Amino acid sequence: MALTHRDQLTLLTDILDDHQTDCCGSVSECEQLERLVKSLLVNPAVQEEMKQTLTNVYGYSQAGKNAQHLDDHIEAHQNQLSEWVDQLNAY
């Protein structure tokens, strides 16, 4: 069963919210964020206004999966994580 773009957005915001709340995460979560964002960016049902936020999340996830200390990377992005979750929930 394929996930709808709404399901993908819910999963995306759940992972970002967990990173923001727990101040930690895993490389596999960053990779999952990348896959979700890639899928959403090519989906015509996704609103154009959302694409900049998704692009920012993609950059965060790429940097996170390559970070030497992922938890430090997550902690450094606390404000952005909160903003992204709010922005994505608004769509």
N, C-alpha and C positions, 0 to 999 in steps of 0.2 A: 504494500500500500504506500503510495507516494504521499509526501507531506505537502499540504497546501502552503502557499506563501504566508498565510496567517500562522500556521503551525511552525514554519521556519522562523518567523519573527518572534514567536513565543519562546522557542528554544534559544534563539539568539539572546533575547533579553534576559532569560533565566541564567544563562552562563555569565553574561556581563554583570548581572545583579549579584550572583555568587562571588565573582571576583571582587566586586565593590564591597560586599558585606564581609567576606572572609579574609580579604587581603592576601589571598593565595589562589593558586590554580595549577594546572598541568599543561605540558606541551600539547598533549592530545586535545585539551579543551581549546587551545589556540588554533590548532589545526582544524577542529570542528567549526570554530568561528569563521575561519577562512572559507571553508566549503560552503557554509550557510550564506555568507556574504556574496560569494561568487554566484551562487544559484539565484539569490535575490536580485542581484544587479542585472541579470539577463532576463528576468521575469517581467513581461510587459504589464502585469497587474500591480507591480510595485510603483508607488507614486514617485515622480521625478524629485520632489522635495526631499525624499528620504535618501536619495542616492549619495549625497555628500556625507551624511552621517554614516552610511554603510561603508563608504570609502575610508573614512577615518577609523572605523572599527577594523577594517581590513589591515590598515597600516599598523594599528596597535597589536593585532594578532600576529602579524609577520614579525614585528620587533620582539614580541613576547616569546615566540617559539625559538628565536635565535638568541635570546638574552642569556647571559651567563647566570644571572640570578633572577629568575622569573618573578619571585615574590616581591623583590625590590621594584621590578618593572611595573607590576600591578599596583603596588603602593604609590608609585610616582604618578599614576594615572587615575587616582581616586576621584578627582573632580570631573574629569572627562567621562569616566564610567557612569557616574551619577547622571550627568547631562545626557549621555547617549541613551541610557535606559529611559529617562523622561521623554526624550525626543521620539524614540521608537514607540513608546507606549501611547504617544499622542496621535500616531497615524492610524 
